[in-house]
Amino acid sequence: MEELAQIAIEAALKEGVSFADIRIEDTREARFEITDGITKQSVDSHSKGAGIRAFVKGAWAFAQTTDLTAKGMRVTAKSVARMALATKDRVAEKFDIDGPAFQHKVRLRVKRPLGDVTAEEKIGFAKQIDDQARAHDKRIANTRTIYGDTQTDLYIASSLGTSVWMVHLVPRIISIVTAKEGTNRQRAFLSVGGRGGYELMEEERSQILGRKAAERAVELLSSVAIKGGKYDVIMDPILNGVMCHEAFGHAAEADSWTAGTTCLEGKFGEAVGPDNLSIVDDPTMPGMRGSFEYDWEGTRARKRYLVKDGILNELLQNLETSSRLGHELNGAGRAQSFRFPPIPRMSNTFMEPRDWDVDELIADTKEGVLLCSFNYGYTNSAKGQFMFQASHGYLIEKGEKTQMVRDCSLAGLILEFLPKVDAIGKDFEMDSGTCGKDSQYVPDMSGGPHARARDVPIGGQ
């Protein structure tokens, strides 16, 4: 791969561009879906190709190819370089690309490589989880179980001198369960995922996922719709993570700054929340679904404090945004595959824990609501607007958790919401997911501790 990459980079530079890079990928994906005990989907796919970029005087061009030959590299690299040169006089802003060079061959050590596990074993595991959910209670009306994994061998090289090898293994199991009692239907969604081998699916939390999802769906049958109004709200780790990722994290991706589409514009170095609040994006956490050692431009990853002690401290940068904004490069360029260019993205995003016990936090909240997990939502990073519907919640009355509630929608403006956070727990939990942006989907995780915000509008009945 190194030889092919150098052929491409040299061919692009000879055309007259100032920067070129290449990502060569070999990816295998498996997906198996069981619905009500019946196998509905079995997919095993293999893709291999290269994404090549060229840059000159503020102008980018990108091309991808599956012709991984010396001729294919030269032809594609020359073409993409000529596209960049053709547009260099039409760009609105001229700048140069600069950044450090890295050389590393990363070894990911796992107990059971995904490629060593048969399709039969993976399907059998999915069916076990589906059967587990269906057998839990006679009120279970529908079950859907999805097992998926991706293995990617990735090589990145650039004209800066970068040469990085990585391997990504990301398995995930999802259980979606619907319970029914009369006309009352309730749905639960749970998943377990991470970065590593198939041994992640053999852990207890994965092995009991169907039962846990069924328990949640059945419990929701006894819930009542919450009455709309203002509440002191405690977010559980999953909903807290969704808030940090969706409402704040996307606004802190630096390409929203260069595009002028973030509510955080002009607030760098200023307070956006209380001094007990820190929001982190950390791709170096071991075993997390959003983790990596180097980003998709070959920049070494590191922990990023987006908010530190209440202050907007750092943005998520790739080569372009750091060069344009004059900020430190921090390894946030990610791409779904070789078919897409890298853009600033989150990895594992969370609110940093503080010092409250969860029980103390509930006891200190005399009248309020504990909101848990996540059904769906909406965000507008330019305005800072958000709306998230929790999957369920519990009323807090006289400092005690009481009636289970549903149809709870948390909405507002993120820059008005964060200053209302007055207490943050010492617990910590992360939830696996997939983040979409600009038609690209990448694995991620989000979470944190329980956290309380005072006097927050809640939509209900």
Helices and strands as residue ranges (DSSP letters): H 2-14, E 19-35, E 38-56, E 59-65, H 70-87, E 103-105, G 114-116, H 119-134, E 140-158, E 163-181, E 184-193, G 198-202, H 204-207, H 209-220, E 224-225, E 229-235, H 237-242, I 243-249, G 250-252, H 254-258, E 279-281, E 304-308, E 311-312, H 319-325, E 333-334, E 343-344, E 348-351, H 358-363, E 367-372, E 376-380, E 385-390, E 392-397, E 400-406, E 408-413, H 414-417, G 418-420, E 421-424, E 429-437, E 440-448, E 451-459
